[in-house]
Amino acid sequence: MIDPLLVALYIFILAIFVGFEIITKVPPLLHTPLMSGTNAISGIVLVGALISAGSGHSVLSTLLGTLAVIIATINVVGGFLVTDRMLEMFKKKKGEG
């Protein structure tokens, strides 16, 4: 029987490769909508991380949940900053027609 941890590791590594391939193929016009969708997914990950950190099942799950909360928060905040900066590029400057 295959160890469940190895299966999870295989899936994680495959997800990294697939995610990298998908992101590098996205045209520049779709980056802002894609970032908005990614922020929504990161928000869901943040909720799951909070549940994991607060469940109190074991010290390891609390530590991993806390680490996940920190990383997901950085991802959400960074995503909103990048989206805001990209949207600023499309606003008309004062004095332009």
HELIX and SHEET records of a PDB file:
HELIX    1   1 PRO A    4  THR A   24  1                                  21    
HELIX    2   2 PRO A   28  LEU A   30  5                                   3    
HELIX    3   3 HIS A   31  GLY A   54  1                                  24    
HELIX    4   4 VAL A   59  MET A   89  1                                  31    
END                                                                             
